[in-house]
Amino acid sequence: MSGDDEVVDERLTRWRLLLGEPAAAGLGVELGEDEAEMDATLAALYEEQPRRRPGPAGDDRAAGLGASAPQVARWLGDIRTYFPTSVVQVMQRDAIERLNLTALLLEPELLSTVQPDVHLVATLVGLNSVMPETTRETARTVVAQVVAEIEQRIRERTRSAVGGAVNRAARTRRPRTVDIDWLATIGRNLDHYLPEHRTVVPERLVGHARSSRALACDVVIAIDQSSSMAESVVYASVFGAVLGSLRTLRTSLVAFDTAVVDLTELLEDPVDVLFGCQLGGGTDINRAVAYCAELVTRPTETVFLLVTDLYEGGDGDELIRRLGALHRAGVRVVVLLALSDAGAPAYDHDRAAVLAEIGIPAFACTPDLFPDLLAVVIGRGDPVRWLAERTGQ
């Protein structure tokens, strides 16, 4: 068989796996043993009628998942055998949504076989109130694994970006000699370069002020717990824990639906923060903003991050007035419509437009961009301009 024929056969096999058994006759493709196993795992999830899957003699098994925990556990093992992690995670999410396997996640034996990811964590957090004690410890282990991966991904970048912003915010034009930032000083005084002496004569010194005040900035994060914000809740909780570990910041973390829960005391452990959340239910953003306003003691030194899609179940007009009052008082208010990898979310466009008119930006942000965004806000930069430069929009 020539190389071209092999390429054609591989493409036809991929199409056969994609389209399922009804396409077998038309494509004329015969699947090998491994490919047949892959086909069976796909059919169990995506085909309407379950069919028999190949196996050892006497072990023909139905392709449909049904509602059997052992059968689902075996299927989970199969997809991890035949597909890469990114595909496994998509298939797990589809299985939970299409086949209503949520209840089976409450069984520790099954939960321990699942490939952990952010979406699974969000599902487990949503099940927290109905989770039996026999499952809770396994669930915490699964959540802790994902949280550790996210922390590893964001910790150093967040500390570096935020720390640099704090240092820049603390610059002074009358620094002590040991506190002079020479690169910044030279940059500010290039117009005073003397060619005959080949040197810059600085007219203004730039350096870092030594302040007895330990806290450079207060950060208040309020997280909407509605089910549509599930992935954002996970990321915001982990970011809150990382920010809470920075001594130059005073970080407060609040979660809300129609009630408000202050999770600040749990910031040392983001897993505790997540299990302190309760996804789903109604939404009263105005009530949450009212609570957060009480946490603001230094308006001009405070950043308020409101993570919500702006679909308000409470008083929408009062919400706008409260946010506007915080903005006018000097609080740097930013609304994150999503803090996730999922892209542009559904959100209340009209309310976002009203906020933009009064100077409060509202946009989605990925976890990878969030540290730099926060650095811009802490440094009193323009987050809208920064985002436009980064995304080209």
C-alpha positions as CSV (number, residue, x, y, z in Angstrom):
1,M,0.0,0.0,0.0
2,S,1.4,3.4,-0.9
3,G,1.8,6.3,1.4
4,D,-1.1,8.2,-0.3
5,D,-3.4,5.1,0.2
6,E,-2.5,5.0,3.9
7,V,-3.4,8.7,4.3
8,V,-6.8,8.1,2.5
9,D,-7.5,5.1,4.7
10,E,-6.7,7.0,7.9
11,R,-9.0,9.9,6.9
12,L,-11.8,7.5,6.0
13,T,-11.4,5.8,9.4
14,R,-11.6,9.1,11.2
15,W,-14.8,9.9,9.3
16,R,-16.2,6.5,10.1
17,L,-15.5,7.1,13.9
18,L,-17.0,10.6,13.6
19,L,-20.2,9.6,11.8
20,G,-20.8,6.3,13.6
21,E,-22.0,2.9,12.4
22,P,-24.6,4.2,9.9
23,A,-21.7,5.5,7.8
24,A,-19.9,2.1,7.7
25,A,-21.4,0.8,4.4
26,G,-21.0,4.1,2.5
27,L,-17.3,4.6,3.5
28,G,-16.4,0.9,3.1
29,V,-14.1,1.0,6.1
30,E,-13.3,-2.0,8.3
31,L,-12.3,-1.1,11.8
32,G,-9.4,-2.7,13.6
33,E,-9.7,-4.0,17.2
34,D,-8.6,-0.8,18.9
35,E,-10.6,1.3,16.5
36,A,-13.7,-0.8,17.2
37,E,-13.2,-0.2,20.9
38,M,-13.0,3.5,20.3
39,D,-16.1,3.4,18.2
40,A,-18.0,1.6,20.9
41,T,-17.0,4.2,23.6
42,L,-18.2,7.0,21.2
43,A,-21.4,5.1,20.4
44,A,-22.2,4.6,24.1
45,L,-22.4,8.4,24.5
46,Y,-23.4,9.8,21.1
47,E,-25.6,7.3,19.4
48,E,-29.3,7.1,20.1
49,Q,-29.7,3.3,20.2
50,P,-27.2,1.3,22.2
51,R,-25.6,-1.6,20.4
52,R,-23.3,-4.6,21.2
53,R,-19.6,-3.8,21.6
54,P,-16.9,-6.3,20.9
55,G,-15.2,-8.1,23.8
56,P,-13.8,-11.4,24.9
57,A,-15.8,-14.5,24.3
58,G,-19.0,-14.5,26.4
59,D,-18.4,-10.8,27.2
60,D,-20.4,-8.9,24.6
61,R,-21.4,-5.7,26.3
62,A,-24.1,-3.1,25.4
63,A,-22.6,0.1,24.2
64,G,-25.1,2.3,26.0
65,L,-24.0,3.6,29.4
66,G,-27.3,3.1,31.2
67,A,-27.4,4.0,34.8
68,S,-24.9,1.4,36.2
69,A,-22.0,2.7,38.2
70,P,-19.7,-0.2,37.3
71,Q,-20.6,0.2,33.6
72,V,-19.9,3.9,33.7
73,A,-16.6,3.4,35.5
74,R,-15.5,0.9,32.9
75,W,-16.5,3.4,30.1
76,L,-14.5,6.1,31.8
77,G,-11.5,3.8,31.9
78,D,-12.0,3.0,28.2
79,I,-12.0,6.7,27.1
80,R,-8.9,7.4,29.1
81,T,-7.2,4.5,27.2
82,Y,-8.2,5.5,23.7
83,F,-8.3,9.3,23.8
84,P,-6.1,12.2,24.9
85,T,-6.9,14.1,28.1
86,S,-8.5,17.1,26.3
87,V,-10.9,14.8,24.5
88,V,-11.6,12.8,27.7
89,Q,-12.7,15.9,29.5
90,V,-15.1,16.9,26.7
91,M,-16.6,13.4,26.6
92,Q,-17.0,13.4,30.4
93,R,-18.8,16.7,30.3
94,D,-21.0,15.5,27.5
95,A,-21.8,12.3,29.4
96,I,-22.9,14.3,32.5
97,E,-25.1,16.6,30.5
98,R,-26.5,14.1,27.9
99,L,-27.0,11.0,30.0
100,N,-27.7,12.7,33.4
101,L,-24.9,11.0,35.2
102,T,-24.7,13.6,37.9
103,A,-26.1,11.3,40.6
104,L,-23.5,8.7,39.9
105,L,-20.8,11.2,40.7
106,L,-21.9,11.0,44.3
107,E,-20.5,7.4,44.4
108,P,-16.8,7.6,45.5
109,E,-15.8,4.5,43.5
110,L,-17.0,6.2,40.3
111,L,-15.6,9.6,41.2
112,S,-12.1,8.3,41.7
113,T,-12.0,7.1,38.1
114,V,-12.9,10.5,36.5
115,Q,-10.4,12.7,34.8
116,P,-10.4,15.9,36.9
117,D,-10.9,19.3,35.3
118,V,-12.4,22.7,36.0
119,H,-15.8,21.7,34.8
120,L,-15.9,18.6,37.0
121,V,-14.9,20.7,40.0
122,A,-17.8,23.1,39.2
123,T,-20.2,20.1,39.1
124,L,-19.0,18.8,42.4
125,V,-19.3,22.2,44.0
126,G,-22.8,22.3,42.8
127,L,-23.5,18.9,44.4
128,N,-22.0,19.9,47.7
129,S,-25.2,20.3,49.6
130,V,-26.5,16.8,48.6
131,M,-23.2,15.0,48.8
132,P,-23.0,12.1,51.3
133,E,-20.2,12.0,53.7
134,T,-18.8,8.8,52.1
135,T,-18.2,10.8,48.9
136,R,-17.1,14.1,50.4
137,E,-13.5,13.2,51.0
138,T,-13.1,11.7,47.5
139,A,-14.6,14.9,46.1
140,R,-12.2,17.1,48.1
141,T,-9.3,15.0,46.8
142,V,-10.5,15.5,43.2
143,V,-11.1,19.2,43.7
144,A,-7.7,19.7,45.4
145,Q,-5.9,18.1,42.5
146,V,-7.4,20.6,40.0
147,V,-6.9,23.5,42.4
148,A,-3.2,22.6,42.7
149,E,-2.8,22.6,39.0
150,I,-4.5,26.0,38.6
151,E,-2.4,27.4,41.4
152,Q,0.8,26.2,39.8
153,R,-0.3,27.8,36.5
154,I,-1.1,31.2,38.0
155,R,0.8,31.7,41.3
156,E,4.1,33.1,40.2
157,R,2.7,35.1,37.3
158,T,0.2,36.7,39.6
159,R,2.7,37.5,42.3
160,S,5.1,38.9,39.8
161,A,2.5,41.1,38.0
162,V,0.8,42.3,41.1
163,G,4.1,42.9,43.0
164,G,5.4,44.9,40.1
165,A,2.3,47.0,40.0
166,V,2.4,47.7,43.7
167,N,6.0,48.8,43.4
168,R,5.3,51.1,40.5
169,A,2.3,52.6,42.4
170,A,4.6,53.4,45.3
171,R,7.1,55.4,43.2
172,T,8.2,58.9,44.5
173,R,10.1,61.7,43.0
174,R,12.0,62.3,46.2
175,P,13.5,58.9,47.0
176,R,16.4,58.1,49.2
177,T,19.6,57.3,47.3
178,V,19.2,53.6,48.0
179,D,15.6,53.7,46.7
180,I,16.3,55.3,43.3
181,D,15.0,53.4,40.3
182,W,17.8,54.4,37.9
183,L,16.3,53.0,34.8
184,A,13.0,54.9,35.4
185,T,15.0,58.0,36.3
186,I,17.1,57.9,33.1
187,G,14.0,57.3,31.0
188,R,12.3,60.3,32.6
189,N,15.3,62.6,31.9
190,L,16.5,61.7,28.4
191,D,15.7,65.2,27.3
192,H,18.5,66.4,29.7
193,Y,21.2,64.4,27.9
194,L,24.5,66.4,27.6
195,P,26.3,65.1,24.4
196,E,29.6,66.8,25.4
197,H,29.7,64.9,28.7
198,R,27.9,61.8,27.3
199,T,25.7,61.7,30.3
200,V,22.2,62.5,31.6
201,V,21.8,65.2,34.2
202,P,18.6,64.2,36.0
203,E,16.2,66.9,36.9
204,R,13.7,64.5,38.5
205,L,14.5,61.4,40.5
206,V,12.2,58.4,40.4
207,G,12.2,55.8,43.1
208,H,10.2,53.7,45.6
209,A,8.8,55.3,48.7
210,R,9.5,53.6,52.0
211,S,6.2,53.6,53.8
212,S,5.3,52.5,57.2
213,R,1.9,51.5,55.9
214,A,2.2,47.7,55.1
215,L,-0.9,47.5,52.8
216,A,-0.5,49.0,49.4
217,C,-3.9,48.1,48.1
218,D,-7.2,46.5,49.2
219,V,-8.8,44.0,46.8
220,V,-12.5,43.0,47.2
221,I,-13.7,40.2,45.0
222,A,-17.4,39.4,44.7
223,I,-18.3,36.2,42.8
224,D,-21.8,35.4,41.3
225,Q,-22.7,31.8,42.2
226,S,-25.4,31.4,39.6
227,S,-24.9,28.1,37.6
228,S,-23.9,29.9,34.4
229,M,-20.8,31.3,36.3
230,A,-19.6,27.9,37.5
231,E,-16.2,28.0,35.8
232,S,-15.6,31.6,36.9
233,V,-16.3,30.6,40.5
234,V,-13.5,28.0,40.4
235,Y,-10.9,30.4,38.9
236,A,-11.9,33.4,41.0
237,S,-11.7,31.3,44.2
238,V,-8.2,30.2,43.4
239,F,-7.1,33.7,42.4
240,G,-8.6,35.0,45.6
241,A,-6.5,32.5,47.6
242,V,-3.3,33.5,45.7
243,L,-4.0,37.2,46.2
244,G,-4.7,36.5,49.9
245,S,-1.2,35.2,50.3
246,L,0.4,38.5,49.2
247,R,1.3,40.7,52.2
248,T,1.0,43.9,50.2
249,L,-2.7,43.3,49.6
250,R,-5.7,43.0,51.9
251,T,-8.0,40.7,50.0
252,S,-11.6,40.0,50.7
253,L,-13.6,37.3,48.9
254,V,-17.4,37.3,48.9
255,A,-19.8,34.8,47.1
256,F,-23.4,35.6,46.5
257,D,-26.7,34.4,45.0
258,T,-29.7,35.9,46.7
259,A,-27.7,35.8,50.0
260,V,-24.1,36.9,50.6
261,V,-21.4,34.7,52.1
262,D,-18.1,36.2,53.2
263,L,-15.4,33.6,52.5
264,T,-12.4,35.7,53.4
265,E,-11.5,33.7,56.5
266,L,-11.2,30.6,54.2
267,L,-8.7,32.1,51.8
268,E,-5.8,30.1,53.1
269,D,-7.3,27.0,51.4
270,P,-9.0,27.5,48.1
271,V,-10.6,24.1,48.4
272,D,-12.4,25.3,51.5
273,V,-13.5,28.4,49.6
274,L,-15.0,26.3,46.8
275,F,-16.9,24.1,49.2
276,G,-18.1,27.2,50.9
277,C,-19.8,28.2,47.6
278,Q,-23.3,26.9,46.6
279,L,-23.8,27.1,42.8
280,G,-27.3,27.7,41.4
281,G,-30.3,29.6,42.7
282,G,-31.3,33.2,42.2
283,T,-29.1,36.3,41.9
284,D,-29.2,39.6,43.9
285,I,-26.1,41.5,42.7
286,N,-27.3,44.7,44.3
287,R,-27.3,43.1,47.8
288,A,-23.8,41.8,47.3
289,V,-22.5,45.1,46.2
290,A,-24.1,46.7,49.2
291,Y,-22.2,44.3,51.5
292,C,-18.9,44.8,49.6
293,A,-19.3,48.6,50.0
294,E,-19.2,48.1,53.7
295,L,-15.8,46.5,53.3
296,V,-14.3,49.6,51.6
297,T,-12.4,51.7,54.2
298,R,-9.9,53.3,51.8
299,P,-11.8,54.1,48.6
300,T,-8.9,55.5,46.6
301,E,-6.7,52.5,47.6
302,T,-9.3,49.8,46.8
303,V,-9.9,47.6,43.7
304,F,-13.4,46.0,43.5
305,L,-13.7,43.1,41.1
306,L,-17.3,42.0,40.5
307,V,-17.5,38.6,38.7
308,T,-21.0,38.4,37.3
309,D,-22.9,38.1,34.0
310,L,-25.0,41.1,35.2
311,Y,-28.3,39.3,35.0
312,E,-29.9,40.8,38.1
313,G,-32.8,39.3,40.0
314,G,-32.8,42.2,42.5
315,D,-33.0,46.0,42.0
316,G,-31.2,46.7,38.8
317,D,-31.4,50.5,39.0
318,E,-30.1,50.5,42.6
319,L,-27.3,48.2,41.5
320,I,-26.1,50.8,39.0
321,R,-26.4,53.6,41.5
322,R,-24.3,51.7,44.1
323,L,-21.6,50.8,41.6
324,G,-21.6,54.4,40.3
325,A,-21.2,55.7,43.9
326,L,-18.2,53.4,44.5
327,H,-16.6,54.6,41.2
328,R,-17.1,58.3,42.1
329,A,-15.6,57.7,45.5
330,G,-12.4,56.6,43.9
331,V,-12.8,52.8,44.0
332,R,-11.4,51.1,40.9
333,V,-14.4,49.0,39.9
334,V,-14.1,46.3,37.2
335,V,-16.9,43.9,36.2
336,L,-15.7,40.6,34.9
337,L,-18.5,39.0,32.9
338,A,-16.5,35.8,33.0
339,L,-13.2,34.6,34.4
340,S,-12.8,31.4,32.4
341,D,-11.3,29.8,29.3
342,A,-14.7,29.4,27.8
343,G,-14.7,32.7,25.8
344,A,-17.4,35.3,25.5
345,P,-20.3,34.5,27.9
346,A,-24.0,35.4,27.8
347,Y,-24.5,38.5,29.7
348,D,-26.8,41.5,30.1
349,H,-25.6,43.8,27.3
350,D,-27.8,46.7,28.2
351,R,-26.6,46.8,31.8
352,A,-23.0,46.5,30.7
353,A,-23.4,49.4,28.3
354,V,-24.9,51.6,31.1
355,L,-21.9,50.8,33.3
356,A,-19.5,51.7,30.5
357,E,-21.2,55.0,30.2
358,I,-20.4,55.9,33.8
359,G,-16.8,54.7,33.5
360,I,-17.0,51.1,34.8
361,P,-15.6,48.6,32.3
362,A,-17.3,45.2,31.9
363,F,-15.7,42.4,29.9
364,A,-14.7,38.8,30.0
365,C,-11.2,37.7,30.9
366,T,-9.2,34.5,30.7
367,P,-7.3,33.2,33.7
368,D,-4.0,33.7,31.8
369,L,-4.7,37.4,31.2
370,F,-6.1,38.1,34.7
371,P,-2.8,38.7,36.5
372,D,-1.8,41.4,34.0
373,L,-5.3,42.9,34.1
374,L,-5.1,43.2,37.9
375,A,-1.7,44.7,37.6
376,V,-3.1,47.4,35.2
377,V,-5.9,48.2,37.6
378,I,-3.7,48.3,40.7
379,G,-1.3,50.6,38.8
380,R,-4.2,52.9,37.9
381,G,-4.0,52.1,34.3
382,D,-6.9,51.9,31.8
383,P,-8.1,48.3,31.6
384,V,-10.2,48.9,28.5
385,R,-7.2,50.3,26.5
386,W,-5.0,47.5,27.9
387,L,-7.5,44.8,26.7
388,A,-7.8,46.4,23.3
389,E,-4.1,46.4,22.9
390,R,-3.9,42.7,23.9
391,T,-6.8,41.5,21.8
392,G,-6.6,43.9,18.9
393,Q,-10.2,44.9,19.4
